[in-house]
């Protein structure tokens, strides 16, 4: 129910993020605490490759269901415990 009731983010937010961070299509972005994917949708819509960290099993399952995309992967972990595994990321997005 949360993901249906909560409003999404305006496209201008992602315009600003792209401009400020210099992100173009294909950029690798880490999203911390993706929840059900409200902001994730905007990141993926930009053509960015999003690795999302979500510690909650229910939220991780829901975001995977909501965003079946080759540009998106969710990893169950807290930010503090997450291992980058040598990956290089251009930006980190954190949900408040």
N, C-alpha and C positions, 0 to 999 in steps of 0.2 A: 504494500500500500504506500509506503514512504516514497518509492520512486515514481509513483503516479501522481502524488499530491505535491511534491516539492517542485517548484518552478526551475527551469533550466537557466543557463547563463546566457547573457546577450552576446551576439556575434562580435560586438565591438570589444569585448573583453579579450577575445582571442586575437583580434586585429592588433590590439595594443601589445599583447604578449609576443606576437610574431615580430612586431616592429622593435620593441625594446630589446628583446633577446636575439634578434637577427635570425629568426627561425624560418626556414623555407620547407617546402614539401620534402619528406623523407627524413626530417630531423628526428633524432632519438630523444625522447622525453621520459622522465621518471615522474610518475604521479604518486604522491604519498597519501594514503588514506582515501582511496577512490570511492568508497561507499558503493552505491548502486550504479555509478557512472554518469551522474548528471554533468559534471565538467568533462569527463572523459569523452563524451560524444563530440564536444566541440574540438577537442584536441585531435581526435581521429579524423573528424571532418576536414581538418586542415591538411591531411595526408601525412601527419606525424606518426612515427612508430612509438607507441606508448607502452611502457612497462609500468604496471600499476602494482603498488604494494598495498595489500589489504589484510589485516590480521584476522578479521572476523570471517568464519567459514560461511555463514549465511550470506553476508554481503559479497564475498568473493564469488560464490555460486551465482548470485543474482546478477552481478556485473558481467560475468561470463555469458550468462543467458541473454542479457540485454545487448551485448556488443560482440556478436559473432563476426570478428574481423581479423584478417591476417595482419593488420596493423596494431593489434592489441593483444597483450598477454597480462594476466594477473598472477602475482606471486603472493602466497600467504605468508606474511611475516610482518613484524613491526619494522619501522625504519631503522631502529637501533640494532636489530638482529639481521637485517637484510645484507646479503653479500652481493656486491656488484659483479663479481666473477670476471674482472678485467674489462667489463663493458665501459664504453665511453659514452656519456650522455651530455647533450647540449643544454638541457634545462631541467629543473626540478619544479614541479607544481605541487603545492600542498594545500589541501582543503582545510578550512578553518572550522 
